[in-house]
Amino acid sequence: MSERDIVLTGIPRSGTTLACWLLNQLPEVVALVEPQMGVRFWLGRWDRRLASAGIRQFFNKVRERIATGSTVPSFHIDGEIPTNPVEEQRVGRLRRPVARLGRVPVAKSLSGRFWLIVKHPAPFTVLLNELVEHFPVYAIVRNPLAVLASWNSVSLPVNKGHVPAAEWFDPSLRRTLSRISDRWERQLYLLDWFFETYRRMLPETAILRYEDIVATGGRALSAIVPEAAELSVPLQSRNASSLYDASLMRALGERLLKTDGAYWDFYSRESVERLIAEVSR
C-alpha cells in the first residue's frame, strides 16, 4: 500500500466530513466520504481480515479509476463533497441526511503521488486493529457534550444509540447495546467505546480534535497531510450551535458529568461545564 493511502475515522458527528472537505481544497488530495466499499468488504461482517483486505483492494481500485479519469464513489451533494451531510437548519424535527451515495468527478490535475483519503467513522473504528497494520490511520474527536447534542439532533442510527456498521463487525458491541434499554445510556456507552478505541489503538499524534481544526482554519489537518499547514479557511465552532436543543444539552451535560469514560482523557470536565454555561445564556 502507498504511504499516501490514508484511513480517516472518528466519532460520528465530530467533523470528519468537514475534514474531508478541507483536505479536498489541497491540490494533491482526494478525500472521499463514506464510499461504498464493495462486496469483499461487506463479506467481512463475518471475517474482519477479509474486510480489511477489501479496504486495501478499494484503495487500489480508486487509484485506478482516478488514473483513467473515471468518477469515484463518495457521499456528495450535487456532485460535490459537502462540509456537512445533514440538514443545516432546525425544522421542528430531527435533521435529515441530505448527502447521497454516488460518484463524483475528480476535477483537479494530480501527480502520481497524490494523497488518497477515505473516511468512515463506525466501520473503520471497529476495524482499527486490522487497519493500523496496513495504513496510516487518523481519528477525529470532539467535545463529548457537543457530540451527544448533535446525535440527538439528527435522524441517524446514533440518535437511537446504535452504529449498525460497527455492530455488524463486533457482535459483543451489538449484544451490549441491545441490553441497555435507555437510549441516552446507549449513547454514553457508544461515546466511551469510540474514545476508548482511539486511546487504545492510536498514538496521540493521530487523534485530532474538531476544536483545533476549527480554530486553525484547517491547519491542524497538517498532521495528516503536511500541505494542510497552508490552509486558512474561516470556520466557526458549532459546539454550542442553535441547531441543538439547549435544555436537552443541559440535561445531557449533567448526565455526562456523572460518568467516568475514556472521553475524559481527551476533554476536561471543565470544557463540558463551559459548554453547558454557554448554551444556558
C-alpha positions in Angstrom: 0.0 0.0 0.0 1.1 3.6 -0.6 2.1 5.6 2.4 -0.3 8.2 0.9 -3.3 6.0 1.2 -4.9 7.3 4.4 -7.6 5.9 6.6 -9.6 8.6 8.4 -12.1 7.7 11.1 -13.6 9.5 14.0 -16.7 9.8 16.2 -19.9 10.3 14.2 -20.7 14.0 14.0 -17.2 15.0 15.0 -16.3 16.9 11.9 -15.0 14.1 9.7 -16.9 15.3 6.6 -15.7 18.8 7.2 -12.1 17.5 7.4 -12.6 15.8 4.0 -14.0 19.0 2.5 -11.0 21.0 3.9 -8.4 18.4 2.6 -10.0 18.4 -0.8 -9.1 22.1 -1.0 -5.5 21.0 -1.4 -4.2 20.3 -5.0 -2.8 16.9 -4.3 -5.6 15.4 -2.2 -8.7 13.3 -3.0 -10.7 12.7 0.2 -13.8 10.5 -0.1 -16.8 10.5 2.3 -18.1 7.1 3.4 -18.0 5.4 -0.1 -19.5 2.0 -0.8 -16.6 -0.3 -0.2 -17.6 -3.3 -2.3 -18.7 -6.9 -1.9 -15.5 -8.2 -0.3 -15.6 -5.6 2.4 -19.2 -6.4 3.4 -18.5 -10.1 3.4 -16.1 -9.2 6.2 -19.0 -8.8 8.5 -18.1 -12.4 9.2 -14.3 -12.0 8.8 -12.6 -8.9 9.9 -9.4 -9.7 8.0 -11.4 -10.2 4.8 -13.0 -6.7 5.4 -9.5 -5.2 5.9 -8.4 -6.8 2.6 -11.5 -5.4 0.9 -10.5 -1.9 2.1 -7.0 -2.3 0.7 -8.4 -3.5 -2.6 -10.8 -0.5 -2.6 -7.9 2.0 -2.4 -6.2 0.3 -5.4 -9.4 0.4 -7.4 -10.0 4.0 -6.7 -6.4 4.9 -7.7 -7.0 3.0 -11.0 -10.3 4.9 -11.6 -8.6 8.3 -11.0 -5.8 7.3 -13.3 -8.3 6.7 -16.1 -10.3 9.8 -15.5 -13.3 8.0 -14.1 -15.6 9.2 -11.3 -15.1 7.9 -7.8 -17.5 6.8 -5.1 -18.4 9.1 -2.2 -21.3 10.7 -0.4 -22.0 14.0 -2.1 -24.4 16.9 -2.7 -24.8 17.8 -6.3 -21.5 16.1 -7.2 -19.5 18.0 -4.5 -18.1 16.8 -1.2 -20.1 18.7 1.4 -19.0 20.2 4.7 -22.0 18.6 6.4 -24.0 15.6 5.2 -27.2 16.6 7.1 -29.6 19.5 7.1 -28.2 22.7 8.5 -31.4 24.2 9.9 -33.8 23.4 12.6 -37.1 22.3 11.1 -39.2 21.1 14.1 -37.9 17.6 13.7 -34.7 15.6 13.5 -32.3 16.9 10.8 -32.2 14.5 7.9 -29.3 13.4 5.8 -29.1 15.4 2.5 -25.9 13.9 1.1 -26.4 10.9 -1.2 -24.1 8.0 -2.1 -22.9 8.1 -5.7 -19.9 9.0 -7.8 -18.1 12.3 -8.0 -15.6 13.6 -10.6 -12.0 14.4 -9.7 -11.8 17.9 -11.1 -8.1 18.5 -10.5 -4.8 17.6 -12.1 -2.9 15.1 -9.9 0.6 13.9 -9.9 1.4 10.2 -9.3 2.0 11.0 -5.6 -1.4 12.4 -4.6 -2.9 11.6 -1.2 -6.0 9.4 -1.2 -8.0 9.7 2.0 -11.1 7.6 2.7 -13.2 8.3 5.8 -15.7 6.0 7.5 -16.4 6.6 11.2 -18.0 3.4 12.6 -16.6 0.6 10.4 -13.1 1.9 10.4 -13.2 2.4 14.1 -14.3 -1.2 14.8 -11.6 -2.5 12.3 -8.8 -0.4 13.7 -6.8 -3.4 14.9 -6.5 -4.7 11.4 -6.2 -1.3 9.6 -3.3 0.0 11.6 -1.2 -2.9 10.2 -1.6 -1.6 6.7 -2.4 2.1 6.7 -1.6 5.4 8.4 -4.8 5.9 10.4 -6.2 9.1 11.9 -9.2 9.8 14.1 -11.2 13.0 14.8 -12.8 13.6 18.2 -15.0 16.4 19.5 -16.2 17.7 22.9 -18.3 14.8 24.2 -21.3 17.0 25.1 -21.3 18.6 21.6 -21.3 15.0 20.1 -24.2 14.0 22.2 -26.1 17.2 21.3 -25.5 16.5 17.6 -26.5 12.9 17.9 -29.8 14.0 19.4 -30.5 16.4 16.6 -30.1 14.1 13.6 -32.1 11.3 12.0 -29.3 8.8 12.1 -28.9 5.5 14.0 -26.7 7.2 16.6 -29.8 9.1 17.7 -31.1 5.8 19.0 -27.7 4.7 20.4 -26.7 2.4 17.6 -24.0 2.2 15.0 -25.0 -0.7 12.7 -21.8 -0.6 10.6 -19.8 -1.2 13.8 -22.2 -3.7 15.3 -22.0 -5.8 12.2 -18.3 -6.4 12.8 -18.4 -6.6 16.6 -21.2 -9.0 17.9 -20.1 -8.2 21.5 -20.8 -4.5 20.9 -24.2 -5.3 19.4 -25.1 -7.6 22.4 -24.1 -5.0 24.9 -26.1 -2.2 23.3 -29.1 -4.5 23.0 -29.0 -5.0 26.8 -29.1 -1.2 27.5 -32.8 -0.1 27.4 -32.2 3.6 27.9 -31.4 5.5 24.7 -29.1 8.0 26.4 -27.3 5.3 28.3 -26.6 3.6 25.0 -25.3 6.8 23.6 -23.0 7.3 26.6 -21.7 3.7 26.2 -21.0 4.3 22.5 -19.3 7.6 23.2 -17.0 5.8 25.6 -16.4 3.0 23.1 -15.2 5.3 20.4 -12.9 7.3 22.6 -11.5 4.2 24.3 -10.8 2.5 21.0 -8.8 5.5 19.8 -7.0 5.8 23.1 -6.0 2.1 22.9 -5.2 1.8 19.3 -3.7 5.1 18.1 -0.8 7.4 19.1 -1.8 10.8 20.5 -0.5 12.5 17.3 -3.0 10.6 15.2 -6.0 11.8 17.2 -7.2 15.3 16.1 -9.7 17.5 17.9 -12.5 19.2 16.0 -11.9 22.3 18.0 -8.3 22.5 16.9 -9.3 22.0 13.2 -11.8 24.9 13.5 -9.5 27.2 15.5 -6.7 26.8 13.0 -8.8 27.2 9.9 -7.9 23.6 8.9 -4.2 23.8 9.6 -4.4 21.2 12.3 -5.0 18.7 9.5 -1.3 19.1 8.6 -0.9 16.1 10.9 -2.4 14.1 8.1 -1.2 16.0 5.0 1.7 18.4 5.6 0.5 20.8 2.9 -2.6 21.5 5.0 -0.4 23.9 7.0 -1.2 26.3 4.2 -4.9 26.3 4.9 -6.6 29.3 6.3 -10.4 28.8 6.0 -12.7 30.9 8.2 -14.5 28.4 10.4 -16.8 28.7 13.4 -17.3 26.1 16.1 -20.7 24.6 16.3 -20.3 23.1 19.7 -23.0 25.5 21.0 -25.0 25.6 17.8 -28.6 26.9 17.7 -29.3 23.6 15.8 -29.1 21.9 19.2 -31.8 21.8 21.9 -30.3 23.9 24.8 -32.4 22.3 27.5 -31.5 18.9 26.3 -27.9 19.8 26.2 -28.0 20.9 29.8 -29.7 17.6 30.8 -27.2 15.6 28.7 -24.3 17.6 30.2 -25.4 16.9 33.8 -25.7 13.2 33.0 -22.3 13.1 31.2 -20.5 14.8 34.1 -21.6 11.9 36.4 -19.9 9.3 34.2 -16.3 8.0 34.0 -15.5 7.5 30.4 -12.4 7.5 28.1 -13.5 10.8 26.8 -12.2 12.5 30.0 -8.7 11.5 28.7 -9.2 13.9 25.8 -11.5 16.6 27.2 -11.7 18.1 30.7 -14.9 18.2 32.7 -14.4 21.9 32.8 -14.8 22.0 29.0 -18.2 20.4 29.3 -19.2 22.7 32.1 -18.2 25.7 30.0 -20.3 24.4 27.1 -23.3 24.0 29.4 -22.8 27.6 30.6 -22.6 28.8 27.0 -25.9 27.3 25.9 -27.6 28.4 29.1 -27.0 32.1 28.4 
